[in-house]
Amino acid sequence: MNKILLSTTLCLLTTAAVQADEEVKSKWSGSTGYLGFSTTSGNSDTENLTAGLKVKYETGKWISDMGLDVLRASSNDTDTAERYVLSSKTGYKFNDKNYLYYSSRYEKDNFSAFDYTTTVGIGWGHKFYDSDTSKLITEIGAGYKVAAFDIDRSESSGLALLGKLDYMRQITETMKFIDVAILESTDDNTYIQNDAGLSLKVNDKANVNFVYQIKHNTDVPNEFNNTDTLFSVNLSYTF
């Protein structure tokens, strides 16, 4: 896992050096923080707190984004849910529609079949359309995934097929439907996550989001469920 994290760091540093040489104006965009209350069902049935931060940075032909998502819960002073997800992506834009990307995702979950998973990969992204009122972006790639089973901390690793779908459609002047799905498939297990929901505009900076998340693993130990769900209501603020 240390080698994977090191390669991720080196990639980000290399990208930063290339970006420094670009004779164009750089800009931050889409920097959003959120905080909310949620309920879960599956391997843990709890009342909990969700929080996160997503940041995007553009310069010339390069675009980078990073995200941090946190889920914590306790009942009678006992932890009942604890999940951390750290993701990053760096892409090179060939034109307005197509880009090549390098991505990494690390998930630590103390109440699932897997103690942690780490995935890195490269791939191709295509924007069918991307505006303030509608968006459809797809990604397909290949990478390497390491998963540690929670039951005994043994690791399973191998090549992975990676995919992502990012969809948004404005329904009314103040309401948007958003759906984001990711796929990580190896010989040992196929992981699918889908986040679908509504975003209600409060003002130019703030939104109230209703999100229903489904996480499914095809192969888990017998004492665990294949599917976890998370329904959350949170307030997000764009910087």
BATOR-681371 format. One record per atom (N, C-alpha, C, CB): x, y, z; residue in one letter. Coordinates in steps of 0.02 Angstrom, whole numbers, padded with zeros to 5 digits, always signed. Glycine has a CB too. Example, Ala and Ser with C-alpha at 12.3 -4.5 7.8 and 13.67 -1.06 7.14 Angstrom:
% residues 2
+00660-00284+00390a
+00615-00225+00390a
+00660-00165+00390a
+00565-00224+00452a
+00642-00112+00354s
+00684-00053+00357s
+00645+00002+00394s
+00704-00030+00286s
***
This chain:
% residues 239
+00041-00060+00000m
+00000+00000+00000m
+00043+00063+00000m
-00047+00000+00060m
+00102+00059+00034n
+00147+00117+00036n
+00170+00135-00034n
+00207+00103+00081n
+00183+00084-00077k
+00205+00097-00145k
+00151+00133-00184k
+00224+00033-00180k
+00088+00113-00172i
+00033+00145-00207i
+00026+00218-00186i
-00033+00107-00193i
+00030+00231-00121l
+00024+00299-00096l
+00082+00341-00121l
+00022+00299-00020l
+00143+00311-00125l
+00202+00348-00149l
+00193+00367-00222l
+00265+00307-00139l
+00167+00319-00262s
+00157+00333-00333s
+00106+00388-00343s
+00136+00270-00371s
+00054+00388-00301t
+00003+00440-00304t
+00034+00508-00290t
-00053+00426-00256t
+00075+00512-00237t
+00108+00574-00218t
+00153+00599-00274t
+00148+00565-00154t
+00194+00554-00303l
+00239+00574-00357l
+00201+00600-00417l
+00283+00515-00377l
+00145+00568-00432c
+00105+00590-00489c
+00078+00661-00478c
+00047+00542-00501c
+00054+00674-00417l
+00028+00740-00402l
+00082+00793-00405l
-00006+00740-00334l
+00143+00776-00380l
+00198+00823-00382l
+00220+00837-00453l
+00257+00797-00341l
+00221+00785-00495t
+00239+00794-00565t
+00189+00839-00600t
+00244+00726-00600t
+00126+00827-00586t
+00074+00868-00617t
+00081+00941-00596t
+00005+00841-00598t
+00096+00952-00532a
+00104+01020-00507a
+00162+01055-00543a
+00117+01019-00432a
+00216+01018-00556a
+00273+01048-00590a
+00256+01067-00662a
+00332+00999-00590a
+00218+01024-00695v
+00196+01039-00764v
+00151+01099-00765v
+00161+00979-00796v
+00106+01103-00716q
+00060+01158-00713q
+00096+01224-00701q
+00009+01147-00658q
+00151+01222-00664a
+00188+01283-00650a
+00218+01312-00713a
+00243+01269-00599a
+00231+01269-00763d
+00261+01292-00826d
+00210+01320-00874d
+00299+01235-00858d
+00145+01308-00861e
+00094+01332-00907e
+00089+01408-00902e
+00026+01300-00890e
+00091+01442-00959e
+00087+01515-00961e
+00015+01536-00970e
+00132+01544-01016e
-00028+01513-00924v
-00099+01528-00927v
-00121+01544-00856v
-00141+01470-00957v
-00180+01572-00852k
-00208+01590-00787k
-00237+01528-00754k
-00261+01644-00794k
-00218+01515-00691s
-00245+01459-00654s
-00305+01481-00614s
-00190+01429-00608s
-00348+01433-00596k
-00407+01452-00558k
-00432+01393-00517k
-00462+01478-00604k
-00460+01409-00460w
-00495+01360-00419w
-00569+01361-00440w
-00486+01374-00343w
-00601+01304-00440s
-00672+01302-00456s
-00704+01242-00422s
-00683+01298-00533s
-00768+01248-00407g
-00805+01192-00380g
-00783+01170-00311g
-00801+01135-00425g
-00756+01216-00271s
-00734+01198-00203s
-00796+01199-00158s
-00679+01247-00177s
-00814+01140-00132t
-00877+01134-00095t
-00867+01095-00031t
-00930+01100-00138t
-00894+01121+00024g
-00894+01085+00087g
-00966+01070+00106g
-00860+01127+00143g
-00977+01013+00140y
-01045+00995+00159y
-01046+00964+00229y
-01076+00947+00108y
-01103+00969+00261l
-01112+00942+00327l
-01185+00922+00333l
-01093+00994+00382l
-01197+00862+00362g
-01267+00840+00366g
-01278+00782+00413g
-01292+00822+00299g
-01342+00767+00423f
-01364+00711+00465f
-01390+00657+00419f
-01419+00734+00515f
-01378+00593+00436s
-01400+00539+00392s
-01418+00477+00432s
-01345+00523+00341s
-01450+00429+00397t
-01464+00364+00426t
-01439+00310+00378t
-01541+00355+00438t
-01418+00253+00405t
-01392+00198+00364t
-01429+00134+00379t
-01316+00189+00375t
-01425+00086+00331s
-01450+00019+00342s
-01404-00029+00306s
-01524+00011+00317s
-01401-00091+00331g
-01356-00140+00301g
-01313-00169+00355g
-01313-00108+00245g
-01246-00163+00347n
-01201-00187+00399n
-01203-00145+00462n
-01130-00189+00372n
-01230-00084+00458s
-01239-00043+00517s
-01303-00003+00510s
-01178+00005+00529s
-01346-00004+00563d
-01408+00034+00564d
-01400+00088+00617d
-01471-00011+00579d
-01391+00150+00594t
-01370+00203+00640t
-01400+00270+00622t
-01296+00208+00642t
-01392+00317+00669e
-01400+00388+00656e
-01330+00417+00658e
-01449+00423+00707e
-01314+00460+00609n
-01244+00479+00603n
-01235+00548+00574n
-01208+00429+00562n
-01171+00567+00569l
-01152+00632+00543l
-01108+00623+00482l
-01115+00674+00597l
-01122+00661+00429t
-01081+00658+00369t
-01050+00727+00357t
-01122+00636+00307t
-00989+00727+00330a
-00954+00789+00314a
-00906+00776+00257a
-00917+00817+00376a
-00888+00827+00221g
-00842+00818+00166g
-00819+00883+00135g
-00872+00774+00114g
-00770+00877+00091l
-00743+00934+00055l
-00720+00910-00014l
-00683+00966+00094l
-00739+00948-00065k
-00718+00933-00134k
-00688+00996-00164k
-00778+00908-00176k
-00629+00988-00195v
-00592+01044-00223v
-00571+01028-00294v
-00531+01061-00179v
-00578+01077-00339k
-00557+01068-00409k
-00511+01126-00428k
-00618+01065-00456k
-00457+01110-00466y
-00408+01160-00486y
-00392+01152-00560y
-00343+01154-00443y
-00396+01206-00598e
-00383+01204-00669e
-00326+01251-00688e
-00446+01223-00708e
-00285+01229-00735t
-00233+01271-00763t
-00216+01246-00833t
-00171+01273-00717t
-00231+01287-00883g
-00217+01267-00952g
-00252+01203-00971g
-00144+01260-00962g
-00213+01153-00993k
-00238+01089-01014k
-00249+01040-00956k
-00191+01058-01064k
-00230+01060-00896w
-00233+01014-00839w
-00290+01031-00793w
-00167+01016-00800w
-00319+00979-00763i
-00371+00988-00713i
-00362+00935-00659i
-00442+00982-00746i
-00367+00957-00597s
-00358+00911-00540s
-00416+00921-00491s
-00290+00923-00505s
-00437+00867-00460d
-00487+00874-00407d
-00472+00823-00351d
-00558+00863-00434d
-00489+00842-00291m
-00480+00801-00232m
-00543+00802-00190m
-00419+00825-00190m
-00556+00747-00156g
-00616+00744-00114g
-00603+00705-00050g
-00672+00713-00152g
-00636+00726+00003l
-00634+00692+00067l
-00705+00685+00093l
-00589+00731+00118l
-00725+00624+00109d
-00791+00610+00136d
-00784+00573+00202d
-00835+00569+00086d
-00822+00595+00252v
-00817+00566+00320v
-00887+00547+00344v
-00784+00616+00369v
-00893+00488+00371l
-00955+00464+00403l
-00937+00439+00472l
-00990+00408+00360l
-00968+00469+00523r
-00956+00447+00593r
-01023+00440+00628r
-00910+00498+00630r
-01027+00390+00672a
-01087+00380+00712a
-01071+00343+00776a
-01140+00342+00672a
-01112+00354+00828s
-01103+00319+00891s
-01171+00310+00924s
-01054+00356+00938s
-01175+00260+00966s
-01236+00246+01003s
-01217+00223+01073s
-01279+00192+00967s
-01241+00260+01124n
-01224+00245+01193n
-01149+00242+01203n
-01256+00178+01214n
-01114+00293+01175d
-01041+00299+01181d
-01003+00244+01145d
-01021+00301+01253d
-01036+00207+01101t
-01004+00155+01062t
-01006+00173+00988t
-01037+00086+01075t
-00948+00171+00956d
-00947+00185+00885d
-00986+00133+00846d
-00874+00189+00859d
-01029+00156+00802t
-01069+00110+00761t
-01056+00119+00686t
-01142+00121+00775t
-01025+00173+00666a
-01007+00183+00596a
-00947+00230+00592a
-01067+00211+00554a
-00900+00212+00550e
-00840+00254+00542e
-00810+00240+00473e
-00788+00240+00599e
-00815+00290+00429r
-00792+00281+00360r
-00756+00344+00337r
-00851+00263+00313r
-00700+00335+00304y
-00663+00390+00275y
-00647+00372+00202y
-00598+00405+00315y
-00660+00418+00157v
-00644+00407+00086v
-00604+00467+00061v
-00710+00397+00043v
-00545+00454+00035l
-00502+00506+00006l
-00491+00489-00067l
-00433+00511+00045l
-00506+00535-00111s
-00500+00523-00183s
-00464+00582-00216s
-00569+00512-00215s
-00431+00567-00272s
-00398+00619-00310s
-00397+00599-00384s
-00326+00631-00285s
-00394+00649-00427k
-00391+00636-00499k
-00355+00694-00532k
-00461+00627-00529k
-00310+00678-00578t
-00275+00727-00618t
-00285+00709-00692t
-00200+00731-00600t
-00309+00757-00731g
-00324+00743-00801g
-00292+00793-00849g
-00397+00743-00811g
-00276+00769-00908y
-00250+00811-00962y
-00303+00816-01016y
-00183+00784-00991y
-00324+00878-01032k
-00378+00889-01080k
-00350+00894-01151k
-00418+00953-01061k
-00371+00848-01194f
-00352+00852-01264f
-00394+00904-01301f
-00359+00783-01298f
-00457+00909-01281n
-00502+00959-01308n
-00559+00968-01258n
-00529+00938-01379n
-00612+01001-01279d
-00668+01014-01233d
-00707+00951-01215d
-00715+01065-01263d
-00698+00897-01253k
-00738+00836-01243k
-00699+00779-01212k
-00766+00814-01308k
-00634+00773-01226n
-00596+00714-01207n
-00536+00730-01163n
-00573+00677-01269n
-00521+00685-01116y
-00464+00694-01073y
-00437+00627-01049y
-00483+00738-01012y
-00373+00627-01035l
-00339+00569-01005l
-00329+00583-00932l
-00271+00554-01041l
-00341+00533-00888y
-00336+00547-00816y
-00299+00492-00779y
-00406+00555-00787y
-00272+00512-00721y
-00245+00466-00671y
-00285+00477-00607y
-00167+00478-00659y
-00308+00423-00575s
-00350+00430-00516s
-00327+00383-00460s
-00423+00416-00533s
-00346+00401-00400s
-00334+00358-00341s
-00392+00366-00293s
-00266+00376-00307s
-00408+00312-00257r
-00461+00314-00208r
-00443+00268-00150r
-00529+00293-00239r
-00447+00295-00089y
-00433+00257-00029y
-00495+00260+00016y
-00370+00284+00008y
-00519+00202+00037e
-00577+00199+00081e
-00560+00157+00143e
-00638+00169+00044e
-00573+00186+00201k
-00563+00153+00265k
-00632+00148+00298k
-00512+00191+00311k
-00656+00087+00310d
-00722+00077+00339d
-00717+00023+00393d
-00774+00056+00284d
-00729+00044+00454n
-00723-00003+00511n
-00785-00046+00521n
-00709+00036+00574n
-00837-00035+00481f
-00899-00073+00490f
-00924-00101+00423f
-00954-00029+00522f
-00879-00130+00386s
-00897-00163+00323s
-00856-00226+00316s
-00886-00116+00262s
-00866-00262+00261a
-00828-00323+00249a
-00754-00310+00238a
-00857-00360+00190a
-00737-00248+00218f
-00668-00231+00202f
-00642-00178+00251f
-00661-00206+00130f
-00585-00191+00281d
-00555-00142+00326d
-00534-00080+00287d
-00494-00172+00362d
-00503-00090+00229y
-00486-00034+00185y
-00479-00060+00114y
-00420+00002+00208y
-00487-00014+00066t
-00473-00029-00004t
-00434+00030-00033t
-00538-00041-00045t
-00387+00014-00078t
-00349+00065-00113t
-00350+00049-00187t
-00275+00069-00086t
-00368+00098-00228t
-00373+00088-00300t
-00338+00144-00336t
-00447+00083-00322t
-00295+00127-00384v
-00263+00177-00427v
-00273+00155-00500v
-00187+00185-00411v
-00275+00203-00546g
-00286+00184-00615g
-00278+00243-00662g
-00354+00155-00623g
-00277+00227-00726i
-00276+00277-00779i
-00332+00261-00828i
-00206+00279-00816i
-00356+00312-00863g
-00411+00299-00908g
-00427+00358-00952g
-00471+00280-00869g
-00484+00351-00987w
-00507+00401-01036w
-00575+00427-01014w
-00510+00370-01107w
-00582+00493-01016g
-00645+00525-00999g
-00675+00561-01059g
-00637+00573-00942g
-00741+00561-01064h
-00775+00595-01119h
-00835+00634-01093h
-00798+00544-01174h
-00839+00698-01112k
-00895+00740-01093k
-00945+00742-01152k
-00871+00812-01075k
-01002+00710-01143f
-01054+00715-01194f
-01084+00785-01194f
-01109+00662-01182f
-01096+00812-01134y
-01115+00882-01127y
-01102+00902-01055y
-01190+00894-01147y
-01088+00965-01044d
-01071+00990-00977d
-01086+01064-00973d
-00996+00976-00961d
-01142+01081-00941s
-01163+01150-00934s
-01192+01160-00864s
-01215+01170-00988s
-01216+01220-00851d
-01246+01235-00785d
-01312+01199-00776d
-01255+01309-00777d
-01344+01177-00830t
-01410+01147-00825t
-01411+01072-00839t
-01457+01181-00872t
-01358+01045-00870s
-01357+00973-00884s
-01285+00950-00892s
-01397+00958-00948s
-01274+00886-00874k
-01206+00858-00879k
-01210+00783-00888k
-01165+00875-00815k
-01167+00756-00932l
-01158+00684-00939l
-01085+00672-00957l
-01206+00655-00994l
-01049+00643-00909i
-00978+00629-00917i
-00966+00556-00900i
-00934+00675-00873i
-00929+00520-00943t
-00913+00450-00930t
-00838+00441-00928t
-00945+00405-00983t
-00815+00392-00890e
-00744+00374-00886e
-00737+00299-00888e
-00712+00403-00821e
-00685+00275-00921i
-00669+00204-00923i
-00594+00197-00917i
-00696+00170-00989i
-00571+00150-00876g
-00500+00143-00866g
-00481+00076-00837g
-00475+00198-00821g
-00417+00069-00824a
-00390+00007-00794a
-00342+00027-00739a
-00354-00037-00848a
-00337-00016-00688g
-00294+00001-00632g
-00278-00059-00589g
-00326+00055-00590g
-00261-00045-00527y
-00241-00097-00479y
-00276-00082-00413y
-00163-00098-00470y
-00305-00135-00383k
-00343-00126-00321k
-00318-00174-00267k
-00417-00137-00333k
-00312-00147-00207v
-00294-00187-00148v
-00351-00182-00098v
-00226-00162-00116v
-00375-00239-00073a
-00429-00240-00024a
-00409-00284+00035a
-00495-00265-00056a
-00418-00258+00095a
-00403-00296+00156a
-00468-00317+00189a
-00359-00254+00205a
-00477-00382+00199f
-00538-00407+00231f
-00538-00389+00305f
-00543-00483+00222f
-00596-00366+00328d
-00602-00345+00397d
-00595-00404+00445d
-00668-00311+00408d
-00614-00464+00424i
-00616-00521+00469i
-00547-00543+00493i
-00650-00579+00435i
-00496-00539+00451d
-00429-00560+00472d
-00373-00516+00445d
-00416-00632+00451d
-00391-00460+00412r
-00343-00412+00383r
-00302-00442+00326r
-00296-00386+00437r
-00322-00500+00300s
-00287-00527+00242s
-00302-00484+00181s
-00307-00601+00229s
-00255-00479+00134e
-00263-00435+00077e
-00276-00474+00013e
-00201-00392+00068e
-00318-00444-00029s
-00330-00469-00096s
-00313-00413-00145s
-00404-00494-00105s
-00275-00428-00197s
-00255-00375-00243s
-00255-00401-00314s
-00185-00348-00225s
-00260-00356-00362g
-00260-00376-00432g
-00279-00320-00478g
-00305-00434-00443g
-00275-00333-00543l
-00295-00284-00593l
-00369-00271-00589l
-00275-00309-00663l
-00389-00209-00605a
-00458-00189-00598a
-00482-00150-00659a
-00468-00147-00535a
-00544-00163-00678l
-00579-00124-00729l
-00615-00068-00692l
-00629-00168-00771l
-00606-00006-00714l
-00633+00052-00680l
-00682+00089-00726l
-00577+00100-00657l
-00735+00115-00696g
-00783+00153-00735g
-00819+00205-00692g
-00834+00107-00767g
-00844+00258-00724k
-00880+00310-00687k
-00931+00343-00733k
-00831+00363-00659k
-00989+00359-00705l
-01041+00396-00739l
-01061+00456-00696l
-01103+00351-00755l
-01059+00516-00724d
-01075+00578-00688d
-01130+00614-00727d
-01011+00624-00679d
-01191+00614-00698y
-01249+00641-00733y
-01283+00695-00690y
-01299+00586-00750y
-01306+00748-00723m
-01344+00800-00688m
-01395+00830-00737m
-01297+00856-00661m
-01454+00845-00712r
-01506+00877-00752r
-01545+00926-00709r
-01554+00824-00784r
-01551+00988-00732q
-01590+01038-00696q
-01664+01026-00709q
-01569+01109-00716q
-01703+01019-00655i
-01774+01004-00661i
-01815+01069-00660i
-01797+00957-00604i
-01800+01111-00611t
-01831+01177-00607t
-01776+01228-00596t
-01884+01180-00549t
-01795+01290-00587e
-01746+01343-00578e
-01705+01332-00515e
-01780+01410-00575e
-01733+01298-00465t
-01699+01289-00401t
-01685+01216-00384t
-01740+01320-00346t
-01699+01170-00429m
-01691+01099-00413m
-01652+01062-00468m
-01759+01066-00403m
-01604+01020-00448k
-01566+00979-00494k
-01567+00906-00472k
-01494+01005-00499k
-01569+00861-00521f
-01561+00790-00508f
-01489+00771-00524f
-01612+00747-00549f
-01457+00735-00477i
-01386+00717-00485i
-01378+00642-00474i
-01341+00757-00435i
-01339+00609-00516d
-01326+00538-00509d
-01253+00524-00528d
-01375+00496-00553d
-01216+00495-00480v
-01145+00479-00492v
-01136+00405-00474v
-01098+00525-00448v
-01109+00366-00522a
-01097+00295-00511a
-01025+00278-00526a
-01144+00252-00556a
-00995+00234-00486i
-00927+00211-00498i
-00925+00135-00497i
-00878+00240-00445i
-00877+00108-00535l
-00868+00035-00541l
-00795+00019-00531l
-00894+00010-00609l
-00780-00033-00489e
-00713-00060-00480e
-00720-00136-00481e
-00680-00034-00414e
-00698-00167-00535s
-00709-00239-00544s
-00643-00276-00550s
-00753-00252-00605s
-00632-00326-00507t
-00574-00370-00509t
-00597-00442-00516t
-00529-00361-00446t
-00550-00488-00521d
-00568-00559-00524d
-00601-00583-00459d
-00506-00601-00538d
-00585-00551-00403d
-00611-00573-00338d
-00677-00540-00319d
-00560-00558-00285d
-00690-00480-00343n
-00748-00443-00320n
-00764-00386-00368n
-00737-00417-00249n
-00828-00371-00375t
-00849-00312-00412t
-00884-00264-00364t
-00896-00331-00471t
-00859-00202-00362y
-00887-00151-00317y
-00923-00099-00359y
-00830-00118-00274y
-00986-00085-00340i
-01026-00034-00374i
-01053+00014-00322i
-01083-00067-00416i
-01046+00078-00335q
-01074+00129-00290q
-01114+00178-00332q
-01019+00165-00250q
-01175+00193-00310n
-01217+00241-00345n
-01245+00292-00296n
-01274+00205-00384n
-01234+00355-00310d
-01259+00410-00269d
-01309+00449-00311d
-01202+00456-00243d
-01373+00447-00293a
-01425+00482-00330a
-01464+00527-00283a
-01472+00433-00366a
-01485+00585-00307g
-01523+00628-00263g
-01542+00695-00295g
-01485+00641-00201g
-01570+00738-00253l
-01592+00804-00274l
-01552+00857-00238l
-01667+00813-00261l
-01536+00911-00274s
-01502+00968-00245s
-01547+01029-00251s
-01433+00981-00280s
-01565+01059-00195l
-01610+01117-00194l
-01570+01180-00179l
-01665+01108-00141l
-01576+01229-00223k
-01537+01291-00217k
-01567+01335-00163k
-01536+01328-00284k
-01525+01356-00115v
-01546+01403-00064v
-01528+01474-00085v
-01512+01386+00004v
-01466+01482-00107n
-01443+01545-00136n
-01385+01529-00183n
-01421+01596-00080n
-01348+01580-00204d
-01294+01568-00253d
-01238+01525-00226d
-01266+01635-00275d
-01233+01519-00160k
-01178+01481-00130k
-01199+01417-00095k
-01143+01524-00081k
-01261+01414-00072a
-01282+01358-00029a
-01337+01316-00062a
-01308+01385+00038a
-01334+01250-00048n
-01383+01203-00073n
-01400+01152-00019n
-01358+01167-00137n
-01462+01128-00019v
-01482+01072+00023v
-01486+01011-00021v
-01551+01086+00059v
-01451+00957-00001n
-01446+00898-00043n
-01478+00837-00009n
-01373+00883-00059n
-01518+00800-00047f
-01548+00737-00024f
-01516+00682-00066f
-01627+00738-00031f
-01478+00638-00034v
-01438+00588-00070v
-01452+00519-00044v
-01362+00604-00065v
-01465+00473-00091y
-01473+00402-00074y
-01415+00364-00106y
-01543+00374-00099y
-01374+00333-00064q
-01314+00298-00087q
-01323+00223-00079q
-01252+00322-00048q
-01304+00186-00131i
-01303+00113-00129i
-01232+00090-00144i
-01353+00082-00181i
-01205+00047-00100k
-01139+00017-00109k
-01148-00059-00111k
-01089+00039-00052k
-01124-00091-00164h
-01134-00163-00172h
-01069-00197-00190h
-01187-00177-00225h
-01053-00251-00153n
-00997-00295-00168n
-01024-00364-00186n
-00947-00299-00108n
-01000-00392-00241t
-01027-00457-00262t
-01003-00514-00219t
-01008-00470-00334t
-00942-00507-00189d
-00914-00562-00150d
-00889-00536-00083d
-00857-00597-00188d
-00923-00557-00028v
-00904-00538+00039v
-00909-00600+00084v
-00948-00480+00066v
-00875-00600+00142p
-00883-00656+00190p
-00956-00666+00210p
-00840-00644+00252p
-00974-00726+00231n
-01043-00744+00244n
-01076-00701+00298n
-01047-00816+00265n
-01037-00676+00346e
-01066-00638+00401e
-01080-00565+00384e
-01020-00641+00460e
-01065-00545+00321f
-01077-00476+00300f
-01129-00474+00245f
-01011-00444+00276f
-01163-00417+00241n
-01211-00405+00187n
-01174-00382+00124n
-01264-00353+00208n
-01202-00399+00067n
-01172-00376+00004n
-01186-00302-00010n
-01199-00418-00054n
-01241-00277+00018t
-01262-00209+00002t
-01270-00167+00064t
-01328-00210-00036t
-01243-00106+00060d
-01253-00055+00111d
-01289+00004+00080d
-01185-00032+00143d
-01331+00037+00118t
-01365+00097+00094t
-01354+00155+00142t
-01440+00084+00085t
-01357+00214+00115l
-01349+00275+00155l
-01395+00328+00128l
-01275+00298+00155l
-01440+00354+00169f
-01481+00411+00150f
-01459+00470+00192f
-01557+00396+00160f
-01441+00525+00159s
-01416+00583+00195s
-01449+00647+00170s
-01341+00588+00187s
-01456+00694+00215v
-01478+00761+00200v
-01424+00808+00226v
-01548+00778+00232v
-01395+00847+00181n
-01340+00890+00202n
-01345+00959+00171n
-01273+00859+00185n
-01312+01005+00201l
-01306+01074+00176l
-01237+01083+00147l
-01320+01127+00231l
-01233+01102+00083s
-01168+01113+00052s
-01158+01187+00037s
-01162+01071-00012s
-01096+01207+00039y
-01079+01278+00027y
-01021+01281-00022y
-01061+01314+00093y
-01029+01319-00076t
-00978+01326-00127t
-00936+01388-00115t
-01010+01328-00198t
-00870+01379-00112f
-00826+01435-00098f
-00810+01474-00162f
-00761+01409-00066f
***
